[in-house]
Amino acid sequence: MRQRTFFCSVLLALLMAFSFHVPVNAQKFEQYPTPTDANLWTEYSPQQTTFRLWSPVAEQVLVNLYDKGQGGRPKQKFPLQKGEKGLWQATVQKDLNGVYYTFQVKTGGKWLAETPGIYATAVGVNGQRAMVLDMASTNPAGWARDKGPEVKSPNDAVIWEAHVRDLTSHPSSGSSQPGKFLGLVEAGTRNSHGQATGIDHLQELGVTHIHLLPAFDHRSIDETALDKPQFNWGYDPQNYNVPEGSYSSDPYRAEVRIKEFKQMVKGFHDRGLGVILDVVYNHTGLTQGSNFNLEVPDYYYRQTADGQYSDASACGNETASERAMVRKFMVESCKFWAKEYHLDGFRFDLMAIHDLETMHQLSAELRKINPNLIIYGEGWTAGASPLPDAQKALKANTHQLAHVAAFSDDLRDAIKGSVFDDKSTGFVSGAHGTEESVRFGVAGSVPLPQVDISRVNYSKAFWAREPWQAVNYVSCHDNLTLFDKLKASRPDASPALLKKMHLLSNAIVLTGQGTPFLHAGVEMLRTKNGEHNSYNKPDAVNQINWNWKAEHQDVFTYYQQLIALRQAHPAFRMPTAAQVNQHLEFLKTRSGLVGFRLKDHAHGDTWKNILVYYNGHEHAAQITLDGTWEVAAEGKTIDLNGSRKVSGHLAVPPVSMLVLFQR
C-alpha cells in the first residue's frame, strides 16, 4: 500500500514524460573507481583554496570564478588536474573568500552545464553558483559552547513538526520577520489576544524538539522574486548542504542564509529546544540537469531493468544509496549538518528508498558526533524500486537498525482511520476492530505476548526492537490535518464531539511507549480547510492562525497538560522492550475500550501503578477497580497531583482518556 500522498508538481511530471533519456547500462557503474576515503569538499584558507570533484567519466573539468552569484561572465577559469580513481583537483594560490564559482565537466566530447557541485556549502541566489567561504566567520557569538538538549532515549522527546513559513506568515503571529529563519526564534511575540506565539508558545506547550520541513536549498522557490506569493514544502532538493535562501533576509549574499540558520539553531538551543531537519536524499528536484548528473551522469540514480530511471519517489527519479559514492555523499552530508549546524536530529523522507547498510553507517557516524541525535524516517516508498525489500530501510526492517526509528502508520490509521479514505473512521471516531492496532502502537510496536499481531491493521510482525523505534503520530504535513480528517469522516459529529475525538487521538500518542510526534498547530485544532496536499498551496491554506489559540484555549491546555504528564512520569516512555514486557499489562476490555496497567514503578516512576483507559464510545464505559486509586486524567481535566480518590465502580467518560494511579 502506498503510504504517502506527497506528489511532485504537474509541471515536473510533464517534463519527465516528454524528456528523452537513453537507456543506461547500470553494470558499467560497477567498473567506476570509488575513492570513498577521498576529501571532496572545497577547502578554504586565506592563502589558498582547493577545489575537488569526483568524475571518472570526465575528460576535462574546469572551475569558473565569478564576482556575483548570478549574471556576468567568469573572471577566471582554472582547469582541474586529473588524479587517481576519477579524482580531479585544483589549488588556487590566493584569498578567494567571498568569490563565487561553478564546476564544468566535459564528457563524451561535450561540455555539460555549469554546476555548484554536490559538495557546495554556500550558494548564491537560486543556488546556481557556489561560494568560497570562511565558514567560521558565519558563527554567532557563543557558537563554540552551543549545544542541544540531552536525550537519554528518543522517546523522552516530544517532537513538533513545522514548516518555516507556517509559523510566522499569518499576521496573528506578531512576528517582525515573517517566513524567515530568525522569525522562528523571535521572543516575545503575541497574538491579538496577548497570548504567546512562536518559540514562546513552544516552551509553554512543553515540546522538546522542533522538526523543520526541508530547510535546505530547494528548487521551487524563486529567490529573486520573493515579493511575489510563493510556497512549497521543499521536497525538491537542489543543494543538499546549504540552507534555503528564501528563509533568509538576503538570498543574494551566500553567507547570510548560513549565519541566520545558525542563529536560529542557537536560538532554539538557548531555550532548551532541539532542532530536527527533514532531509530528502531519496530523489532530486531535477533529473537530467541535476547537480549529480552534471558531475557523473546517471551514477547517483537507480535504473530499472530496461535502463530507465526508476521512480520509487514518484517524483521522476530515486537515488542509489547502495552505490559507494552515493552512500559516501549521504553520510558526509549529514555529518556536515550535524557538525557545522549543531543539529539534533534528522527525519528521512521516504527512507525505505535507502538501503539498510547506508542507514546503519550513517546513524553510527552521526551518533559519534552527537549521541543525543534523534534519527527517524518514513519506512516506505511511494512506488516500486529495484532495490530488494530485504535491503530496504522499510518499517518492517526497523528492528535491524541500531539507532533509527520509523513512523507507525499502524497506530496513525487505527486512531483516526485511513489517510487514503476521507470517510474511513478509527478508534476515536467509532470504528470497530481497531483495538488491537491501538494496543500494538501503545506498546511501541515491540514483541508483546498480549498483542495479537494477526489482528493488527497493517503489520504482520512486530517491527520495532525497542519501543522508541516507533514514532507514534496521528497527523503530519501530509494528508488532512487531524481536525479536518475527523470532520470529513464524521460529518454528523457536533463540534463538542469532534473536540473530544481530537483530544483522545493525541492522548493515545502521548501515553504510548513510542516516540511522540505532533503536527504543529494540532494543539489549536489546526485546519487547512480540507486540503489534502498543500505542498504548493498559498500561505492562506498552510499558515497557522495564532488566534486559534484563544478560540480553543481548552484544547491547548489539555495538550500542555498531556505533555506535562508524560514528562513527569517515565512509565510512559520506557526505553527497552524488556521493560515494556515487564511493566505493561493490557486489561481485558470490551469493544471500543482499551485499558492497560503500568505496574511496579515502571522505569523508576514515582507512581507505583498507573491505570489508563481509552474510551472510543460515545457513551460512558463502566469499569471495576481493584483497590483504591487517585484520578490524574478524566475527560478534559488533567491533575498530576490527583483530583480525588476512587474505588469500586467508575465510569470512563465518552470519547476520552482516564488515567488513575497508586502511589
Sequence and secondary structure as in RCSB ss.txt:
>XXXX:A:sequence
MRQRTFFCSVLLALLMAFSFHVPVNAQKFEQYPTPTDANLWTEYSPQQTTFRLWSPVAEQVLVNLYDKGQGGRPK
QKFPLQKGEKGLWQATVQKDLNGVYYTFQVKTGGKWLAETPGIYATAVGVNGQRAMVLDMASTNPAGWARDKGPE
VKSPNDAVIWEAHVRDLTSHPSSGSSQPGKFLGLVEAGTRNSHGQATGIDHLQELGVTHIHLLPAFDHRSIDETA
LDKPQFNWGYDPQNYNVPEGSYSSDPYRAEVRIKEFKQMVKGFHDRGLGVILDVVYNHTGLTQGSNFNLEVPDYY
YRQTADGQYSDASACGNETASERAMVRKFMVESCKFWAKEYHLDGFRFDLMAIHDLETMHQLSAELRKINPNLII
YGEGWTAGASPLPDAQKALKANTHQLAHVAAFSDDLRDAIKGSVFDDKSTGFVSGAHGTEESVRFGVAGSVPLPQ
VDISRVNYSKAFWAREPWQAVNYVSCHDNLTLFDKLKASRPDASPALLKKMHLLSNAIVLTGQGTPFLHAGVEML
RTKNGEHNSYNKPDAVNQINWNWKAEHQDVFTYYQQLIALRQAHPAFRMPTAAQVNQHLEFLKTRSGLVGFRLKD
HAHGDTWKNILVYYNGHEHAAQITLDGTWEVAAEGKTIDLNGSRKVSGHLAVPPVSMLVLFQR
>XXXX:A:secstr
         HHHHHHHHH       GGGGGGS   TT   S EE SS EEEEEE TT SEEEEEEESSSSSS  S
EEEE EE GGGEEEEEE S  TT EEEEEEEETTEE   B  TT S B GGG SEE   GGGG  TTGGG     
 SSGGG  EEEE TTTTTSSGGG  SSTTSHHHHT TT B TTS B HHHHHHHHT SEEEES  EEESSS TT 
TTS       SEEEEEEE GGGSS TTSHHHHHHHHHHHHHHHHHTT EEEEEE TT  S STTSTTTTTSTTTT
B B TTSSB  TTSSS  B TTSHHHHHHHHHHHHHHHHHS   EEEETTGGGSBHHHHHHHHHHHHHH TT EE
EE  S SS  SS GGGB  GGGGGG SS EEE HHHHHHHH  TT TT   GGGT SS HHHHHHHHTTT   TT
S GGGSSS SS   SSGGGEEE S  SSSS HHHHHHHH TT  HHHHHHHHHHHHHHHHTSSSEEEEETTGGGT
   TT S  TTS HHHHS  TTHHHHTHHHHHHHHHHHHHHHH GGGG SSHHHHHHHEEEE   TTEEEEEE S
SGGG SSSEEEEEEE SSS EEEE SS EEEEEETTEE TT S EE SEEEE SSEEEEEEE 
